[in-house]
Amino acid sequence: MEDVLETMQLQDMQCDVCGEKTFQEREGFYYCVECGTQKDQIRAVDITAEINFNDTTKYASRTIRKPKEVANDDHNDPTSWEFYNYVLRGFLQELLNMGAKPELKLMTLQVWAAYMSRMEVAFCRGNTIGLPKLNVRALLRDARVIYKYQPPKVKRGKKQTASDPNDDRAKIRLWNRMKRNLDASGYKKQGGASESDGRSIGIQWSTRARKSLKRQMTLKHLDKHSERSMSCHTLKPMAKQLHNFDRNVYLLNLTKLFVVLGIALNMVEDDIQLTDLLRFIDEEHLAKRFMQNYLPENLATRGKSLLKDMEFSRQKDKCTHTSLRQQISFLSRFISLTDYQKPNLHSLAERYILELGLPPRLAKYVGGLIDLYPPKFYNALGIHVYPQFEARTMAYIIYAMKLLFGLDDIKEQKISESAAKINEQLLEVGGPEAPLLFVFTEWMEFVEIRKVIVSHYNQSFARRFGVATKNGRQVDDILAKELKEKEQGNTLNEEAGTPALRRQQENLTLIIETMLKEHFGESSQESMEKDHIEFQPTLTPAHSYFKRIQLQASRSDGAHVTVKIPDCMQVDHTQRNLDPFVLETKELSQYLAQHGLGLRVEELACQEDIQKVGLFRPLINLRGENREFRANCDIKTETWLGELKRKEKRPDLRFYQPTGKYNSRYLKIIKQGFRKRELLEQNNPYWEITETPSFSIKLNDMEVPLDTLSSLQTFKEGNMDPLNVPLDQPRRHLEKKLNSKGQDKESEVRTKDICDEPTDAEKLLLQVSNFDCWLLHGYMKMARHSDKRVVRQLFSCSFRWLLETCASTIGVDWEVLYEQLLVIEVMFHHSIVNWSNHKEVLCIRHNTQEKDIRTLARTYKDFW
């Protein structure tokens, strides 16, 4: 029998290709009469049934039904990789809008493609079936979308009760079941399978997934699971059954997108560092709150159900610095990335100095320390470990501040008092345009007040610096983020949900607004309009945010700024003069001489009564044998207390003096190895060594050759008298690569300028540091939190404040920053032996007899 062709015009329907509104029916489907394209949204369904199951009366009808959206459509039902690809593209665009390099887009694509290739999802060879393969952390949604996998249904026992076949309710249920089956049934095309055929096509597992699943079942049994649903094993193993590497690297979530962006930023050598990326995440410039804006419209309208399938309730939208660096090392190892790009440490130091509000002259001094012996960032823990670029650069700044101001709670106070007195004289003779000196204590006060002011308007800044804020400000911050989310996703949220759900959401919003009005006396909108400042993303948050607040307060409507800014905050410490503290006093002396004043410079030494605790080392926690302990219920109280007193807990941290020595036999082996090294260097034609002239200095009333002194003796804590020849005050001119003749000439000019001035009674006293600093060295890698608290208590108050402020500025813990400071101090104080040749090549000590110092130096040299 020939097919009946019926031409008809459907209301509000047109062809997607040519726009024709006339369709013709064939086998229940409608085709355009113009181009022949099938219309998938509609079909004809024949329903023929008996009414009341009576053969004498029949009812037949032909209706046009619009079936529901097909769940396994590629556009309507994306896999998790496609979903996160949309989100990654959105995050990338946000970074480009913040000022990232345009090359970041291509590099992000390369890193993402390498990750997908290793996951055997895309960009992989040898995949004959052409479908993505599943891994050990795959979602059930991916198996359902790609392979039509259906989990085994849970069988529940039902009570079997006999029913009357002539019951009217049973007939109605039978009739409804028949209609549902007819509606769900599809028409088979010639030579094709039915659309309702939902049989699984067999799950394909990745190579690494088959190895992991092989530990739980045989490969033959795994193939049975791939062909059909079985209840003996789950689709994927539990996370606790996997190794740490597999558990993290195969899990695709928001953190993995941040890892991809972090690697791409480093590869293109962008100014946005890893700590900056973490701050953008914490400030919700990159957050899942606005993730629906990155999705296509057909996916964003049903975002809640989509996020539920992606198991977003189990994910964290924030990550820490330690966890992100660990994830980067895992992904770098997974995609075989070995080399990281070292950023420009000089520009990074300049940015951090501007963020801290310090004079730019400090950047020049820090740059000299970096150029003196450039760090290699070699990590002994592995080639895939992400180096601490930001923490090392900030550690250089802290080390420079220790040399310039001592930071022992006494030296910086005396230096600041003398500088403040000179500033008073400069203001009297020169007015506001006078070159004022940098005052350390005033700068500390400025930074502390700036923390409080910026924290009032930015809760992320307050959390990072540990500044307590009122509950009302925290509520305002939450409401502002909710309002911003509603404004950006308003068009999508209006379409989502039923009218009843929307009314329920409106009622909850009204209740919350009423509670806020009763508790705080103002609504959320009034509170935000009254005292709310929107900050744009920046690389110098403290500096830029404070300038933004000052601009808001200086406007005509500045009454809306509730925080009163003190007059001392109007001082720009970046314009203060830092040259006299590095003994460049020529300009200051000439300026004072023009006004009839003289200058006398006095160097201050460190405290003499500093407690010398020695080196600290955490004790290794040895795991004891698994023994069975039984409770003694018959023990007396006195006996139990006596046993507790006898079991005194030994301290987790041990301090010891570096007095260890090598025995003569082992020391002889060390010297032989050092001689072999010297012979190799002499026989190497590419190794040019110039002879260094020998000098002698007076040390402890004895003439000692300079070449025999180590850096530890040169920079001894108790004696920091400057060496006359050839090192004229070595730490003062580390940033200058001049010859000794230039140094002598500069020293003569400086001495002449100061001596030609008036008598000492008429001179202004400027106290500076003698470039000596206290040292507290040890091993931080295996230290516990209790050990770190003990070490922290030994710090001076000023150094502890500076260390924690700098650590919060870059968003790391203080122990991470202090460990990088130890790397610098150990290299400069214990590892470098020949300071007389520091203008050309620094010699590293290898044959010292001090066992503890050599062990410490070798440990931290591996992280240089």
Buried (B, 14 or more C-beta within 10 A) or exposed (E): EEEEEEEEEBEEBBBEEEEBBBBBBBEEBBBBBBEEBEBEEBBBBEBEEEEEEEEEEEEEEEEBEEBEEEEEEEEEBBBBBBBBBBBBBBBBEBBEEBEBBEEBBEBBBBBBEBBBBBBBBBBBEEBEEEBBBBBBBBBBBBBBBBBBBBEEEEEEEEEEEEEEEEEEEEEEEEBEEEEEEEEEEBBBEEEEEEEEEEEBEBBBBBEBBBEBBEEEBEEEBBBEBBEEEBEEBEBBBEEEEBEEEBBBBBBBBBBBBBBBBBBBBBBBEBBBBBBBBBBBBBBBBBBBBBBBEBBEEEBBBBBEEBBEBBEBEEEEBBBBBEBBBBBBBBBBBBBEBEEBEBBEBBEBBBBBBBBBBBBEBBBBBBBBBBEBBEBEBEBEEEEBBBBBBBBBBBBBBBBBBBBBBBBBBBBBBBBBBBBBBBBEBBEEEBEEEBBBBBBBBBBBBBBEBBBBBBBBBBBBBBBBBEBEBEEBBEBBBEBBBBBBBEEBBEEBBEEBEEEEEEEEEEEEEEEBBEEBEEEBEBBBEEBBEEBBBEBEBBBBBBBBBBEBBBEBBEEEEEEEBEEEBEEEBEBEBBEBBBBBBBBBBBEBBEBBBEEEBBBBBEBBBBBEEBEEEBBBBBBEEEEEEEEEEEEEEEEEEEEEEEEEEEEEEEEBBBBEEBEBEBEEEEBEEBEEEEEEEEEEEEEEEEEEEEEBEEBEBEBEEEEEEBBEBBBBEBBBBEEBBBBEBBBBBBBBBBBEEEEBEEBBEBBEEBEEBBEEBEEEEEBBEBBBBBBBBBBBBBBBEEBEEEBBEBBBEBBBEBBBBBBBBBBBBBBBBBBBBBBBBBBBBBBBBBBBBBBBBBBEEBBEBBBBEBBBBBBBBEBBBEBB
